[in-house]
Amino acid sequence: MIYLIETTYYDKDSSEILDLLKIGYTNDDGLNKRLAQYKSHNPKFKLLLTIPGATEEMEKKLHVKFKQFHYSDYGKEWFVYNKEIVDYLTNHSTKDSLEFDLRDIELDPSTRIESSFIRSVLDIIYKKKVESDNLPLDTAVEELDKSFLEITETEHISTSRRFWGYIEKKFNITKQDFTNLSITYLANTDEVEKFLERFNKLGRFTDKMRLLCSISAENKNLLTSILESVPIIYKNYYLTLGRDTILKYSCRKCELDAEYSKLKHKQSSSGDLLERIYSTFLVGNLYTKSDIKTNLKLIYTELRISDTPKAIDILKYFNVKDVQITDKSSGKRNHCYEILSRKEDK
């Protein structure tokens, strides 16, 4: 999607107040998110029009077509306001019309690298920061978006050399470092796919659980990816009972069920806060922050605890991972905690 926005900008150097236009590109379903990002640093902009289905290549050709109006001090996609730009995009308001009219414009081979490539690089970098550096997921998402805008809007990254220079300066990751990192993630992806292919061909619970327990616990990235991909029952048993206990009972479901039930009964047999916490929140499960607060309120009320429950109270008892899930019916994103493991008894 091509979009056109207008804003007013004060140029401190010349003491001028300028009307500017931005010709930008985003995925058709990403417009609202992109506009929300602009509001954080440019709240008075105005969306003039959109052209659904238009491509990033068309955006670049439009930048070439109107290069005489380019305002270089405010990012590569900004232009001094000119009615010619507005009228042109108004008259070519469909993808087909725009594509046909721009067909003869050729792009310089040194044109900036695709934003989709920039996004894919940042995705891998921030995935590593979440998994290896324990950066909270919601923080990583926010920082990734800021880095993406910084590269595409401010840093004037137009060539591969300048892009990788920026990455090395900001993240201390050279191009070769990233190549090695991406190979690791791609290798893990291939291994997960191969594992799932074998896993799904097996019929019995026992065989599937035995295959899951064959993954080395030392390969944390691979194991985490696999646990995220298998049905929740296998993940819950693995994280709650542990690999050694599962193998002790030869992965037989009836005996694992008994151990799982015994553990739940043991946790809920007392009115003690710690045991109530452990009986309510199970390792391996996801809980929205609102559900955590609601459940804690019930526990506090029953045990006559006067503290005000907060979702972050769960961090006293468990190691957790920040997760965002999308409600398929409403499209709303919910912030959740995934219970990874218990902390030492308080």
C-alpha positions in Angstrom: 0.0 0.0 0.0 1.2 3.5 -0.9 0.1 6.2 1.5 0.4 10.0 1.4 0.5 12.1 4.5 0.9 15.8 5.1 2.6 17.6 8.1 3.9 21.0 9.1 7.5 21.2 10.0 9.6 24.0 11.6 13.0 24.3 10.1 15.3 25.7 12.9 18.1 26.5 10.5 16.1 28.7 8.2 13.4 29.6 10.7 10.8 28.6 8.1 7.5 26.7 8.7 7.2 24.2 5.9 4.3 22.0 4.7 5.7 18.6 3.8 4.4 15.5 2.1 5.5 11.9 2.7 5.1 9.2 0.1 5.4 5.9 2.1 4.8 2.2 1.8 3.5 -0.4 4.2 1.7 -3.8 4.0 -2.0 -3.3 3.4 -2.8 -4.6 6.9 -0.1 -2.6 8.5 -1.3 1.0 7.9 -2.9 1.5 11.4 0.3 0.4 13.1 2.5 2.6 10.9 0.3 5.7 11.6 0.3 4.9 15.3 4.1 5.0 15.2 4.1 8.4 13.5 1.9 9.8 16.1 4.5 9.2 18.8 6.8 11.8 17.2 4.6 13.7 14.7 1.1 13.9 16.2 -0.3 16.5 13.9 0.2 14.8 10.6 -2.8 14.2 8.2 -3.4 11.1 6.1 -4.4 12.4 2.6 -4.9 9.1 0.7 -3.9 5.5 0.3 -3.5 3.2 -2.7 -4.1 -0.4 -1.6 -2.1 -3.1 -3.3 0.6 -0.7 -4.5 4.1 -2.1 -4.1 7.4 -0.9 -2.5 8.9 -0.7 -6.0 6.2 1.8 -7.0 7.0 3.8 -3.9 10.6 4.0 -5.0 9.6 5.1 -8.5 7.4 7.8 -7.1 10.4 9.1 -5.1 12.3 9.2 -8.4 9.4 10.9 -10.3 9.1 13.7 -7.7 12.8 14.0 -6.7 12.9 17.7 -7.6 10.6 18.3 -4.6 12.6 16.1 -2.2 13.2 17.6 1.3 16.4 15.8 2.3 16.6 17.3 5.8 13.6 15.4 7.0 14.1 11.8 5.8 14.3 10.2 2.4 10.5 9.9 1.9 9.6 13.5 2.5 8.9 16.2 -0.1 8.1 19.9 0.0 4.4 20.2 -0.4 3.4 20.5 -4.0 -0.1 20.2 -5.5 1.4 18.3 -8.4 2.2 15.3 -6.1 -1.3 15.4 -4.5 -3.1 15.6 -7.8 -1.0 12.9 -9.4 -1.7 10.4 -6.7 -5.4 11.4 -6.6 -5.7 10.8 -10.3 -3.8 7.4 -10.1 -5.6 6.1 -7.0 -5.5 2.4 -8.0 -2.6 0.0 -8.2 -3.1 -0.8 -11.9 -3.3 2.9 -12.9 -0.2 3.8 -10.9 1.8 0.8 -12.1 1.0 1.5 -15.8 2.0 5.2 -15.5 5.3 4.4 -13.7 6.3 1.6 -16.1 9.0 3.6 -17.8 10.8 4.8 -14.7 13.9 2.7 -14.0 15.4 2.5 -10.6 19.1 3.0 -9.8 20.7 -0.3 -8.8 22.1 1.4 -5.8 18.6 2.3 -4.5 18.2 1.5 -0.8 17.7 -2.1 0.2 14.1 -3.4 0.6 12.4 -2.6 3.9 11.3 -6.3 4.1 15.0 -7.3 4.3 15.6 -4.7 7.0 12.7 -6.1 8.9 13.9 -9.7 8.6 17.4 -8.8 9.8 15.9 -6.9 12.9 13.6 -9.8 13.6 16.5 -12.2 14.0 18.6 -9.8 16.0 15.7 -9.1 18.5 14.8 -12.8 18.6 18.3 -13.4 19.9 18.0 -10.6 22.4 14.8 -12.1 23.8 16.1 -15.7 24.0 19.7 -15.0 25.0 19.7 -11.6 26.7 16.3 -12.1 28.5 14.9 -8.9 26.9 11.1 -8.9 27.6 9.1 -9.6 24.5 7.0 -6.4 24.6 10.2 -4.3 25.0 11.8 -6.1 22.1 8.7 -5.4 19.9 8.8 -1.7 20.8 12.6 -1.4 20.3 12.4 -3.3 16.9 9.8 -0.9 15.6 11.9 2.1 16.7 15.0 0.7 15.0 13.1 0.0 11.9 11.8 3.5 11.7 15.2 4.9 12.6 16.8 3.0 9.6 14.0 3.7 7.1 13.2 7.3 8.1 16.3 8.9 9.6 19.5 7.1 8.9 19.4 7.4 5.1 20.4 3.7 4.7 20.5 3.3 1.0 23.2 0.7 0.3 24.2 -2.6 1.8 27.5 -1.1 3.1 25.8 1.7 5.0 23.1 -0.6 6.3 25.6 -3.1 7.8 27.6 -0.2 9.2 24.5 1.0 11.1 23.8 -2.6 12.4 27.4 -3.0 13.6 27.4 0.4 15.3 24.0 0.0 17.0 24.1 -3.7 17.9 27.8 -4.6 17.8 27.0 -7.2 15.2 29.1 -7.4 12.0 27.7 -8.7 8.7 29.6 -12.0 9.3 28.3 -12.3 12.9 24.8 -11.9 11.5 25.4 -14.5 8.8 26.5 -17.0 11.4 23.5 -16.1 13.6 21.0 -16.4 10.8 22.5 -19.8 9.8 21.9 -21.0 13.4 18.3 -19.9 13.3 17.7 -21.4 9.9 19.3 -24.6 11.0 17.0 -24.7 14.0 14.0 -24.1 11.7 15.0 -27.0 9.5 15.5 -29.2 12.6 12.1 -28.3 14.0 10.4 -29.1 10.7 12.2 -32.4 10.5 11.3 -33.2 14.1 7.6 -32.3 13.5 7.5 -34.5 10.4 8.7 -37.5 12.4 6.5 -36.5 15.4 3.3 -36.3 13.3 3.9 -39.7 11.7 3.9 -41.4 15.1 0.6 -42.6 16.4 1.0 -43.4 20.1 1.4 -40.9 22.9 4.3 -42.9 24.3 6.3 -42.8 21.1 5.7 -39.1 20.6 6.8 -38.3 24.2 9.9 -40.5 23.9 10.8 -38.6 20.7 10.4 -35.3 22.5 12.6 -36.5 25.4 15.3 -37.4 22.9 16.1 -33.7 22.2 19.1 -32.6 24.1 18.2 -30.2 26.9 21.5 -28.3 26.2 20.2 -27.1 22.8 17.8 -24.6 24.5 16.8 -22.7 21.3 15.9 -25.9 19.5 14.1 -27.4 22.5 12.1 -24.2 23.1 11.1 -24.0 19.4 9.9 -27.6 19.4 8.0 -27.2 22.7 6.2 -24.2 21.1 5.3 -26.4 18.1 4.0 -29.6 19.7 0.4 -30.0 21.2 0.1 -28.3 24.6 -0.3 -31.6 26.5 3.2 -32.7 25.6 4.6 -29.4 26.5 2.8 -29.3 29.8 4.0 -32.8 30.8 7.5 -32.0 29.8 7.8 -28.7 31.7 5.7 -29.8 34.7 7.1 -33.3 35.3 10.5 -32.9 33.7 12.4 -35.1 31.3 13.8 -37.5 34.0 10.5 -38.2 35.5 8.9 -38.9 32.1 11.6 -41.3 31.2 11.4 -43.0 34.6 7.9 -44.0 33.8 8.9 -45.0 30.2 6.7 -42.2 28.8 3.5 -44.2 29.6 0.5 -41.8 29.6 -1.4 -43.5 32.4 1.5 -43.2 34.8 2.3 -39.6 33.7 -1.4 -38.8 34.3 -1.2 -40.2 37.8 2.0 -38.2 38.6 0.5 -35.0 37.1 -2.7 -35.5 39.2 -0.7 -36.3 42.3 1.3 -33.1 41.8 -1.8 -31.0 41.5 -3.4 -32.6 44.5 -0.3 -32.0 46.6 -0.2 -28.4 45.5 -3.9 -27.8 46.4 -4.1 -29.8 49.6 -3.2 -26.8 51.8 -4.5 -23.3 52.2 -1.0 -21.9 52.2 -0.4 -19.1 49.7 2.5 -20.7 48.0 0.7 -24.0 47.4 -2.4 -22.1 46.2 -0.3 -20.2 43.7 1.3 -23.4 42.4 -2.1 -25.2 42.2 -3.6 -22.3 40.2 -0.8 -21.5 37.8 0.8 -24.5 36.1 4.2 -24.5 34.4 3.9 -24.5 30.6 0.6 -22.7 30.5 -0.2 -19.2 29.2 -2.1 -16.6 31.3 -3.2 -13.2 30.3 -2.2 -10.5 32.8 -5.8 -9.7 33.5 -6.5 -13.4 34.3 -3.5 -13.5 36.6 -4.7 -10.5 38.5 -8.3 -12.0 38.8 -7.0 -15.4 40.1 -4.7 -13.7 42.5 -7.5 -11.6 43.8 -9.6 -14.7 44.5 -6.6 -16.4 46.3 -5.9 -13.2 48.4 -9.5 -12.9 49.3 -9.9 -16.5 50.4 -6.7 -16.4 52.5 -7.6 -12.9 53.9 -4.5 -11.3 52.4 -4.9 -7.5 52.3 -2.3 -6.9 49.5 -3.7 -5.5 46.2 -3.1 -8.2 43.6 -1.0 -7.2 40.5 0.0 -9.3 37.5 3.7 -8.8 38.2 3.2 -10.6 41.6 3.5 -13.8 39.6 7.2 -13.0 39.1 7.8 -13.8 42.8 7.0 -17.4 42.2 7.8 -18.3 38.6 10.3 -17.6 35.8 8.1 -16.3 33.0 8.3 -15.2 29.4 6.4 -12.2 28.0 4.1 -13.3 25.1 1.6 -11.5 22.9 -1.3 -13.5 21.4 -3.9 -12.3 19.0 -7.6 -13.0 19.6 -8.7 -14.4 16.2 -12.3 -13.1 16.6 -11.5 -9.5 17.7 -8.0 -9.1 16.3 -7.0 -7.7 19.7 -3.5 -8.5 21.0 -3.3 -9.7 24.6 -0.2 -9.5 26.8 0.4 -12.8 28.5 2.9 -14.5 30.7 4.1 -18.0 29.8 5.0 -20.0 33.0 8.5 -21.4 32.3 9.5 -22.8 35.7 9.2 -22.3 39.4 11.5 -20.2 41.4 12.9 -21.3 44.7 10.2 -21.7 47.4 9.7 -18.4 49.3 
